[in-house]
Amino acid sequence: MITKRIIPCLDVKNGRVVKGVNFKGLSDVSSPVELAKYYSDNGADELVFYDITASFEERKLFTDILCEVASRIFIPLTVGGGINTVDDFDRVLKCGADKVSVNSGAIKNPELIREAAERYGNQCVVISADVKRVDGEFHVFAKGGREDTGMEAISWIKRCVDLGAGEAVVNSIDTDGVKKGFDIEMLKAVCDAVNVPVIASGGAGGINDFVDLFREIPDIDAGLAASIFHFGEVAIPDLKRELRKNNITVRL
């Protein structure tokens, strides 16, 4: 069995880590630099950094904070927010990111995925999809979950992988911040559709939700969470010990 990854997510707005419910009602949490260093030192396998209002505000990602975060951690770093061109990929990678996550930029121009994959390699390109049920169908949302694109999500994610994305982060807007478990139905559908690593995001409320995720979907590669880690509700070393007790392979 592949080693499962545990990934904290830093949603950054105006230079601070924030967290909300269903992508709304954001509250201030901490400094991204301090929090990133803490996770790097305390068992996180990777870190995801999203400048969550960059696309909505139609601006470039804050690179000064990103450079400081990258310089303080020793685990892989995925960065997203306001990624609209190959030059944006270049800028973020030069700040110290290992992978670049694209969401709204790919919706506007799917060829961006192919261009970035050809220049930097598939392993560097991550498709991030914010997904919500609309009339019984999974829809892709843009601009930080604010705008329904009308596109069916599973076929969209598959198209992005076919274009060259080497990994998919799937964010369930329905379960985001609700803390009642990952969106197993949606995540299974994505894993069945693509053959690249899939990262589950949205809904973790405790250790058992990660156990359920990896048991229910053996093919899923990683679980991502924010508030339960940020507020000290779950410590990553405790989570990993419990996963190992449940015969789920993790790096301790």
Steps between C-alpha positions, in 0.01 A plus 500: 500500500626847417604722789215741577583868532360741759492856371407816690359783289573867556223717354659845494316832473670837545811326630322298772375141517119494511232232523126493436209262441381410149755758374320780694536688830879516508668551836864581577718211618873572498813609316562275198874501565467387863236241419696359205811458713296328772356248254836436336647420842205290619441223249319651204595325176435801279347846524249678278497883487202671334473876451122460508391841371761550226275373219188677625693828541670442164851553633821303521584282798685659794857381443672663797316284755541196276878545482518520878285189544708302250823599672380371838370153412657171394201322347350529149295816445207538260391855426188639333297816455497737204687258271395602150812473282816294463685806630298469822624141531855622450468775761356268766757226436780754532359594841561143617181309415540138393161475329254756367126467541274647234123538525326807353790556260446157346125559475570815297772334291531118523805510270690659790526149649658357186740793463611480864537121493714518186727763654526377860381137492170338598614452859511878543143569384212449744137547401295628792124469459240659728196276463140534618181309432251688283170324425661163570803559277857587601584848370836678483507841668744781422638806683535342843168318485301812409403424140327192357661421165223256409764240409463142623788446742614142444538540123674836556759350736558213254549750217759689706691178572490412129648845428792430734409562864697255713289528814147606598385677816125459529331747733142426599317828563210300646715357779758781538538602866194296603718238675271204431732302275642508150273487194553128436250475212663780303857391574429141391366632170818702442732210590310274260540755221872588518832320546697772681528565875179644648498714815176516699406842640203624699318351797755353739374534858718249681739208474227251411413697188849431363474133597165479317642682196792263450293189576211599272725612213824296509618671179492853642846641561458767764270678741513877528354706784522845653301596808540178699878540472505881538293498820682206658202264485715234333879471529659347191723256699190369684311467172782304340534264796129425482514443126786257546300314768233460233752349258516813286855570382634843600838658554563546873 
